[in-house]
Amino acid sequence: MLDTAAYTPRLEADYNDRIRAALKEEFGYKNDMQIPRLDKIVLNIGCGAAAVRDSKKAKSAQEDLTLIAGQKAMTTIAKKSIAGFRVREEMPMGAKVTLRADRMYEFLDRLITVAMPRIRDFRGINGKSFDGNGNYAMGLKEHLVFPEIDFDKIDENWGMDIIIATTAKTDAEAKAMLKLFNMPFNS
């Protein structure tokens, strides 16, 4: 059995051993608390029209997201009714989960080393998808790139939003940190 008190995810150990020192040297931080770090990773699957046609689709998305994240995902619901889209208030529309601490580092490691190489025609991710405050957002066209999803058992192919929130003050600091994590930027 794994002793969780002594266990540190591979990327977290790499951050503490190598990445912190590299960022401190590159940006000339005076205090160790100024060094940017990962805050959280938010995963989201929106079902859209599929959830309107069949309410079980949101439940399926929640189950798939729970498998991918390793943590129970919550169902997202519509805040208000929109007659043109046949959406009613409090109708299940998708799923989301927020990862922090060890699970966050484990997910980022699987995303970079396992899932991204499995994307068809992959040429790197957009290096300009930062929000101006050091947070990075990206989307996947299909959630099948994660090995936790059994290809034969899925009923729908979902797209996925991944938001990586950092404590960096600028996009340049956040991009430098993610590059040190071996994030495959194309620009």
NUKOL-864082 format. One record per residue (C-alpha): chain; residue in one letter; y, x negated, z negated; residue number from 1. Coordinates in pm, 1 decimal. Example, Ala and Ser with C-alpha at 12.3 -4.5 7.8 and 13.67 -1.06 7.14 Angstrom:
2
node ch->A; aa->A; yy->-450.0; xx->-1230.0; zz->-780.0; i->1 $
node ch->A; aa->S; yy->-106.0; xx->-1367.0; zz->-714.0; i->2 $
***
This chain:
187
node ch->A; aa->M; yy->0.0; xx->0.0; zz->0.0; i->1 $
node ch->A; aa->L; yy->350.9; xx->-118.3; zz->83.6; i->2 $
node ch->A; aa->D; yy->570.3; xx->-218.5; zz->-210.9; i->3 $
node ch->A; aa->T; yy->895.7; xx->-41.2; zz->-119.1; i->4 $
node ch->A; aa->A; yy->1100.3; xx->-228.5; zz->-380.8; i->5 $
node ch->A; aa->A; yy->1037.8; xx->-561.5; zz->-204.7; i->6 $
node ch->A; aa->Y; yy->1045.6; xx->-424.7; zz->152.0; i->7 $
node ch->A; aa->T; yy->1351.9; xx->-489.3; zz->367.9; i->8 $
node ch->A; aa->P; yy->1365.3; xx->-371.9; zz->730.7; i->9 $
node ch->A; aa->R; yy->1366.2; xx->-651.9; zz->988.0; i->10 $
node ch->A; aa->L; yy->1714.2; xx->-571.8; zz->1125.4; i->11 $
node ch->A; aa->E; yy->1864.8; xx->-544.0; zz->776.1; i->12 $
node ch->A; aa->A; yy->1726.8; xx->-887.6; zz->685.5; i->13 $
node ch->A; aa->D; yy->1863.4; xx->-1023.1; zz->1015.5; i->14 $
node ch->A; aa->Y; yy->2204.3; xx->-868.9; zz->936.3; i->15 $
node ch->A; aa->N; yy->2212.9; xx->-1027.4; zz->589.8; i->16 $
node ch->A; aa->D; yy->2086.0; xx->-1369.6; zz->705.5; i->17 $
node ch->A; aa->R; yy->2250.6; xx->-1425.5; zz->1043.9; i->18 $
node ch->A; aa->I; yy->2483.5; xx->-1150.0; zz->1164.3; i->19 $
node ch->A; aa->R; yy->2717.6; xx->-1138.2; zz->861.9; i->20 $
node ch->A; aa->A; yy->2785.3; xx->-1512.6; zz->887.6; i->21 $
node ch->A; aa->A; yy->2840.5; xx->-1493.0; zz->1265.0; i->22 $
node ch->A; aa->L; yy->3088.4; xx->-1203.4; zz->1229.8; i->23 $
node ch->A; aa->K; yy->3273.2; xx->-1378.6; zz->945.7; i->24 $
node ch->A; aa->E; yy->3311.6; xx->-1689.9; zz->1159.0; i->25 $
node ch->A; aa->E; yy->3408.4; xx->-1504.8; zz->1479.5; i->26 $
node ch->A; aa->F; yy->3674.1; xx->-1279.2; zz->1325.4; i->27 $
node ch->A; aa->G; yy->3784.9; xx->-1505.9; zz->1038.0; i->28 $
node ch->A; aa->Y; yy->3737.0; xx->-1260.3; zz->752.3; i->29 $
node ch->A; aa->K; yy->3865.9; xx->-1388.4; zz->417.9; i->30 $
node ch->A; aa->N; yy->3652.5; xx->-1153.7; zz->207.0; i->31 $
node ch->A; aa->D; yy->3284.7; xx->-1061.0; zz->254.0; i->32 $
node ch->A; aa->M; yy->3373.1; xx->-693.5; zz->205.2; i->33 $
node ch->A; aa->Q; yy->3577.1; xx->-703.0; zz->529.2; i->34 $
node ch->A; aa->I; yy->3266.3; xx->-778.4; zz->735.0; i->35 $
node ch->A; aa->P; yy->3164.9; xx->-462.3; zz->927.8; i->36 $
node ch->A; aa->R; yy->2827.5; xx->-305.4; zz->858.7; i->37 $
node ch->A; aa->L; yy->2628.6; xx->-7.1; zz->978.2; i->38 $
node ch->A; aa->D; yy->2719.5; xx->309.3; zz->789.2; i->39 $
node ch->A; aa->K; yy->2488.4; xx->573.7; zz->938.0; i->40 $
node ch->A; aa->I; yy->2314.4; xx->688.8; zz->1254.4; i->41 $
node ch->A; aa->V; yy->2329.5; xx->1056.7; zz->1352.2; i->42 $
node ch->A; aa->L; yy->2074.5; xx->1198.9; zz->1597.0; i->43 $
node ch->A; aa->N; yy->2131.7; xx->1534.0; zz->1766.5; i->44 $
node ch->A; aa->I; yy->1934.3; xx->1750.4; zz->2007.5; i->45 $
node ch->A; aa->G; yy->2110.3; xx->2051.6; zz->2155.5; i->46 $
node ch->A; aa->C; yy->1880.3; xx->2309.3; zz->2313.7; i->47 $
node ch->A; aa->G; yy->2148.8; xx->2512.4; zz->2489.7; i->48 $
node ch->A; aa->A; yy->2022.4; xx->2781.7; zz->2725.6; i->49 $
node ch->A; aa->A; yy->1658.1; xx->2718.5; zz->2630.1; i->50 $
node ch->A; aa->A; yy->1731.9; xx->2827.5; zz->2271.5; i->51 $
node ch->A; aa->V; yy->1901.8; xx->3144.0; zz->2397.6; i->52 $
node ch->A; aa->R; yy->1594.0; xx->3240.7; zz->2601.9; i->53 $
node ch->A; aa->D; yy->1340.8; xx->3149.3; zz->2331.4; i->54 $
node ch->A; aa->S; yy->1425.9; xx->3102.4; zz->1962.4; i->55 $
node ch->A; aa->K; yy->1115.9; xx->2884.9; zz->1912.1; i->56 $
node ch->A; aa->K; yy->1272.3; xx->2607.9; zz->2125.9; i->57 $
node ch->A; aa->A; yy->1510.5; xx->2506.1; zz->1845.2; i->58 $
node ch->A; aa->K; yy->1211.7; xx->2481.6; zz->1607.5; i->59 $
node ch->A; aa->S; yy->1031.3; xx->2262.2; zz->1862.4; i->60 $
node ch->A; aa->A; yy->1337.8; xx->2036.9; zz->1891.5; i->61 $
node ch->A; aa->Q; yy->1356.3; xx->2011.1; zz->1513.0; i->62 $
node ch->A; aa->E; yy->990.1; xx->1906.9; zz->1490.5; i->63 $
node ch->A; aa->D; yy->1033.0; xx->1643.7; zz->1763.9; i->64 $
node ch->A; aa->L; yy->1347.5; xx->1504.0; zz->1600.7; i->65 $
node ch->A; aa->T; yy->1169.6; xx->1488.8; zz->1264.0; i->66 $
node ch->A; aa->L; yy->893.5; xx->1279.5; zz->1424.5; i->67 $
node ch->A; aa->I; yy->1144.3; xx->1045.2; zz->1589.1; i->68 $
node ch->A; aa->A; yy->1363.5; xx->996.8; zz->1280.9; i->69 $
node ch->A; aa->G; yy->1091.1; xx->982.6; zz->1016.2; i->70 $
node ch->A; aa->Q; yy->1303.4; xx->1221.3; zz->810.2; i->71 $
node ch->A; aa->K; yy->1325.0; xx->1602.3; zz->814.4; i->72 $
node ch->A; aa->A; yy->1576.9; xx->1724.2; zz->1069.9; i->73 $
node ch->A; aa->M; yy->1790.2; xx->2031.2; zz->1005.5; i->74 $
node ch->A; aa->T; yy->1837.4; xx->2316.3; zz->1250.0; i->75 $
node ch->A; aa->T; yy->2190.6; xx->2356.6; zz->1384.5; i->76 $
node ch->A; aa->I; yy->2319.0; xx->2710.1; zz->1424.6; i->77 $
node ch->A; aa->A; yy->2588.9; xx->2872.5; zz->1637.0; i->78 $
node ch->A; aa->K; yy->2913.1; xx->2918.2; zz->1440.0; i->79 $
node ch->A; aa->K; yy->3032.4; xx->3214.9; zz->1641.2; i->80 $
node ch->A; aa->S; yy->2910.5; xx->3457.3; zz->1905.2; i->81 $
node ch->A; aa->I; yy->2985.8; xx->3392.1; zz->2272.3; i->82 $
node ch->A; aa->A; yy->2891.9; xx->3694.5; zz->2482.3; i->83 $
node ch->A; aa->G; yy->2915.1; xx->3510.5; zz->2816.6; i->84 $
node ch->A; aa->F; yy->2644.0; xx->3266.3; zz->2706.7; i->85 $
node ch->A; aa->R; yy->2442.6; xx->3534.3; zz->2519.3; i->86 $
node ch->A; aa->V; yy->2484.5; xx->3336.8; zz->2196.7; i->87 $
node ch->A; aa->R; yy->2496.9; xx->3523.6; zz->1868.3; i->88 $
node ch->A; aa->E; yy->2643.0; xx->3398.3; zz->1542.3; i->89 $
node ch->A; aa->E; yy->2391.3; xx->3197.1; zz->1333.4; i->90 $
node ch->A; aa->M; yy->2144.7; xx->3168.2; zz->1623.5; i->91 $
node ch->A; aa->P; yy->1945.8; xx->2838.4; zz->1606.2; i->92 $
node ch->A; aa->M; yy->2077.3; xx->2610.2; zz->1883.1; i->93 $
node ch->A; aa->G; yy->1931.3; xx->2263.3; zz->1814.7; i->94 $
node ch->A; aa->A; yy->1861.0; xx->2004.4; zz->1547.8; i->95 $
node ch->A; aa->K; yy->2027.6; xx->1704.7; zz->1386.3; i->96 $
node ch->A; aa->V; yy->1949.7; xx->1436.6; zz->1131.5; i->97 $
node ch->A; aa->T; yy->2156.5; xx->1165.8; zz->959.6; i->98 $
node ch->A; aa->L; yy->1986.2; xx->834.0; zz->885.5; i->99 $
node ch->A; aa->R; yy->2111.2; xx->586.6; zz->625.5; i->100 $
node ch->A; aa->A; yy->1987.8; xx->267.0; zz->456.7; i->101 $
node ch->A; aa->D; yy->1632.4; xx->155.2; zz->545.0; i->102 $
node ch->A; aa->R; yy->1554.1; xx->445.1; zz->781.6; i->103 $
node ch->A; aa->M; yy->1873.3; xx->371.0; zz->976.3; i->104 $
node ch->A; aa->Y; yy->1774.6; xx->6.3; zz->1032.9; i->105 $
node ch->A; aa->E; yy->1415.3; xx->103.7; zz->1120.3; i->106 $
node ch->A; aa->F; yy->1537.4; xx->358.0; zz->1377.7; i->107 $
node ch->A; aa->L; yy->1784.5; xx->112.4; zz->1535.4; i->108 $
node ch->A; aa->D; yy->1507.0; xx->-146.9; zz->1559.8; i->109 $
node ch->A; aa->R; yy->1274.2; xx->104.0; zz->1735.2; i->110 $
node ch->A; aa->L; yy->1556.9; xx->220.3; zz->1962.8; i->111 $
node ch->A; aa->I; yy->1641.7; xx->-132.9; zz->2080.3; i->112 $
node ch->A; aa->T; yy->1294.6; xx->-289.3; zz->2097.4; i->113 $
node ch->A; aa->V; yy->1067.9; xx->4.4; zz->2188.2; i->114 $
node ch->A; aa->A; yy->1255.0; xx->306.7; zz->2328.1; i->115 $
node ch->A; aa->M; yy->1520.6; xx->149.5; zz->2553.4; i->116 $
node ch->A; aa->P; yy->1274.4; xx->-69.4; zz->2747.1; i->117 $
node ch->A; aa->R; yy->1077.4; xx->250.6; zz->2825.0; i->118 $
node ch->A; aa->I; yy->1375.6; xx->419.8; zz->2994.6; i->119 $
node ch->A; aa->R; yy->1328.9; xx->450.3; zz->3370.8; i->120 $
node ch->A; aa->D; yy->1569.4; xx->240.4; zz->3582.0; i->121 $
node ch->A; aa->F; yy->1732.4; xx->100.8; zz->3267.5; i->122 $
node ch->A; aa->R; yy->2023.3; xx->-135.2; zz->3334.7; i->123 $
node ch->A; aa->G; yy->2178.7; xx->-145.4; zz->2988.5; i->124 $
node ch->A; aa->I; yy->2401.4; xx->95.0; zz->2800.0; i->125 $
node ch->A; aa->N; yy->2771.0; xx->157.5; zz->2853.8; i->126 $
node ch->A; aa->G; yy->2981.1; xx->-89.2; zz->2654.6; i->127 $
node ch->A; aa->K; yy->3285.2; xx->139.1; zz->2661.9; i->128 $
node ch->A; aa->S; yy->3145.9; xx->435.5; zz->2466.2; i->129 $
node ch->A; aa->F; yy->3332.8; xx->350.6; zz->2146.4; i->130 $
node ch->A; aa->D; yy->3569.0; xx->599.8; zz->1982.3; i->131 $
node ch->A; aa->G; yy->3854.3; xx->362.5; zz->1893.7; i->132 $
node ch->A; aa->N; yy->3747.4; xx->336.6; zz->1528.7; i->133 $
node ch->A; aa->G; yy->3436.2; xx->123.0; zz->1567.9; i->134 $
node ch->A; aa->N; yy->3178.3; xx->399.7; zz->1615.8; i->135 $
node ch->A; aa->Y; yy->2943.8; xx->405.5; zz->1915.3; i->136 $
node ch->A; aa->A; yy->2799.3; xx->715.6; zz->2086.4; i->137 $
node ch->A; aa->M; yy->2528.9; xx->725.5; zz->2350.3; i->138 $
node ch->A; aa->G; yy->2298.7; xx->979.1; zz->2506.2; i->139 $
node ch->A; aa->L; yy->1938.9; xx->974.4; zz->2622.8; i->140 $
node ch->A; aa->K; yy->1826.4; xx->1200.1; zz->2906.8; i->141 $
node ch->A; aa->E; yy->1480.8; xx->1248.4; zz->2759.0; i->142 $
node ch->A; aa->H; yy->1332.9; xx->1204.4; zz->2415.2; i->143 $
node ch->A; aa->L; yy->994.9; xx->1100.9; zz->2558.7; i->144 $
node ch->A; aa->V; yy->1093.2; xx->732.3; zz->2542.0; i->145 $
node ch->A; aa->F; yy->1003.3; xx->730.7; zz->2171.8; i->146 $
node ch->A; aa->P; yy->633.7; xx->654.4; zz->2111.5; i->147 $
node ch->A; aa->E; yy->614.8; xx->913.2; zz->1829.7; i->148 $
node ch->A; aa->I; yy->634.8; xx->1194.4; zz->2086.3; i->149 $
node ch->A; aa->D; yy->298.2; xx->1287.9; zz->2239.1; i->150 $
node ch->A; aa->F; yy->363.4; xx->1350.8; zz->2608.4; i->151 $
node ch->A; aa->D; yy->84.3; xx->1610.5; zz->2634.9; i->152 $
node ch->A; aa->K; yy->205.8; xx->1825.0; zz->2344.4; i->153 $
node ch->A; aa->I; yy->571.6; xx->1873.2; zz->2437.6; i->154 $
node ch->A; aa->D; yy->685.5; xx->2203.8; zz->2581.3; i->155 $
node ch->A; aa->E; yy->1037.1; xx->2097.7; zz->2682.1; i->156 $
node ch->A; aa->N; yy->1206.3; xx->1769.2; zz->2766.5; i->157 $
node ch->A; aa->W; yy->1512.9; xx->1730.3; zz->2541.2; i->158 $
node ch->A; aa->G; yy->1820.0; xx->1515.9; zz->2582.9; i->159 $
node ch->A; aa->M; yy->1946.3; xx->1340.6; zz->2274.0; i->160 $
node ch->A; aa->D; yy->2278.9; xx->1219.7; zz->2132.1; i->161 $
node ch->A; aa->I; yy->2282.7; xx->906.4; zz->1916.7; i->162 $
node ch->A; aa->I; yy->2595.6; xx->816.3; zz->1718.4; i->163 $
node ch->A; aa->I; yy->2610.4; xx->481.3; zz->1539.9; i->164 $
node ch->A; aa->A; yy->2881.6; xx->486.7; zz->1272.0; i->165 $
node ch->A; aa->T; yy->3006.7; xx->150.2; zz->1143.5; i->166 $
node ch->A; aa->T; yy->3266.5; xx->33.1; zz->894.5; i->167 $
node ch->A; aa->A; yy->3437.5; xx->-176.7; zz->1164.3; i->168 $
node ch->A; aa->K; yy->3811.8; xx->-122.5; zz->1207.1; i->169 $
node ch->A; aa->T; yy->3816.5; xx->-190.6; zz->1582.7; i->170 $
node ch->A; aa->D; yy->3584.5; xx->-139.0; zz->1876.8; i->171 $
node ch->A; aa->A; yy->3569.5; xx->-515.4; zz->1941.7; i->172 $
node ch->A; aa->E; yy->3431.2; xx->-580.4; zz->1592.6; i->173 $
node ch->A; aa->A; yy->3173.1; xx->-302.7; zz->1626.5; i->174 $
node ch->A; aa->K; yy->3066.8; xx->-419.5; zz->1974.3; i->175 $
node ch->A; aa->A; yy->3028.2; xx->-778.3; zz->1850.5; i->176 $
node ch->A; aa->M; yy->2810.5; xx->-658.1; zz->1563.8; i->177 $
node ch->A; aa->L; yy->2592.0; xx->-440.2; zz->1789.6; i->178 $
node ch->A; aa->K; yy->2557.4; xx->-728.0; zz->2039.1; i->179 $
node ch->A; aa->L; yy->2428.7; xx->-945.7; zz->1753.8; i->180 $
node ch->A; aa->F; yy->2170.7; xx->-671.1; zz->1685.8; i->181 $
node ch->A; aa->N; yy->2064.3; xx->-728.4; zz->2053.5; i->182 $
node ch->A; aa->M; yy->2200.7; xx->-395.0; zz->2178.9; i->183 $
node ch->A; aa->P; yy->2168.8; xx->-419.9; zz->2561.1; i->184 $
node ch->A; aa->F; yy->2526.4; xx->-354.9; zz->2681.0; i->185 $
node ch->A; aa->N; yy->2585.1; xx->-367.2; zz->3057.0; i->186 $
node ch->A; aa->S; yy->2958.6; xx->-444.2; zz->3035.1; i->187 $
***
